[in-house]
Amino acid sequence: MSIAHGVRLAGVIGAGQMGLGIAFVSAVHAKVNVLLYDKSKDQVSSGLGLMRKILDKDVSKGKLTSEAAKEALERVTVVDDLKGLRGADMVVEAVSENFAIKESIFRTLAAEMSPKAILASNTSSISITKIAATTIPKGMNASDSAAKESTSRVVGLHFFNPVPVMKLVELIPATQTSQETFERARAYAIACGKEVTSSKDVPGFVANGLLMPFINEAIMMLERGVATREDIDKTLKLGMNHPMGPLQLADFIGLDTCLAIQQTIYHGTGDSKYRPSVLLERMVDAQYYGKKSGKGFYDYSKQ
């Protein structure tokens, strides 16, 4: 049977919350076999444990049968290195928002994967065009046919956290992305049970181009003493009907992640209105990353 996205075997790089979530929806909804890689074996173990927990919860709620949950878990295979992803029809990179790390990964993928394999990044702010350029074979110019072929299969596939719950995927074509790659990536996201929007390759894309400056402004208000953290969050929750305030949301996203994205937008545009809050920078310097570290704008140490 023909599959619109053409993916029978998917690879996921990163077994953190995002990577594990992408592996989950790939196995459960798209029903494809998944190769999962993370350099940390502890992270892999933790991620698979979380997947089992989510599957058990879905079974208890009647969303999945026990057999379907068992089959989904069996579709995920852990590999020891990036070379273990050979044979995948598409690989989704879901590591931290650090261009140097992504550059190394995509250079390796370009050398190891089939020329027809889609190379997708889950980045939430870094230029897809810049990532695609890292796949140009050494010694070649961007205009060479082999370079064009390599870069044309790179695309941005931005899932949202928590992936099993959030219904959106933001699809971002690089300057070099082919229409075939774009359409296959869209079809894959839909097969994973997601709604899809598309953005041009600009700093932050649509989602974080709107969200991060909003969060940054809330932090600046706290920094200036305009209002307390509680009143800033309560204003947005009760006055704008937001499910949580911007400071609590920043804690849940991760303050280090918020800073990395805001810095990408600031440096990518050169516009001073996107300058990261000094308070945000100091919070990250102190390793107050939010909920995941036990402390951010709020204290989570006792949870």
Helices and strands as residue ranges (DSSP letters): E 9-13, H 17-28, E 33-37, H 41-60, H 66-74, E 76-78, G 82-85, E 90-93, H 99-112, E 118-121, H 128-133, H 145-151, E 154-159, E 168-173, H 179-191, E 195-198, H 207-224, H 229-234, I 235-239, H 246-253, H 255-269, G 272-274, H 278-285, G 291-293
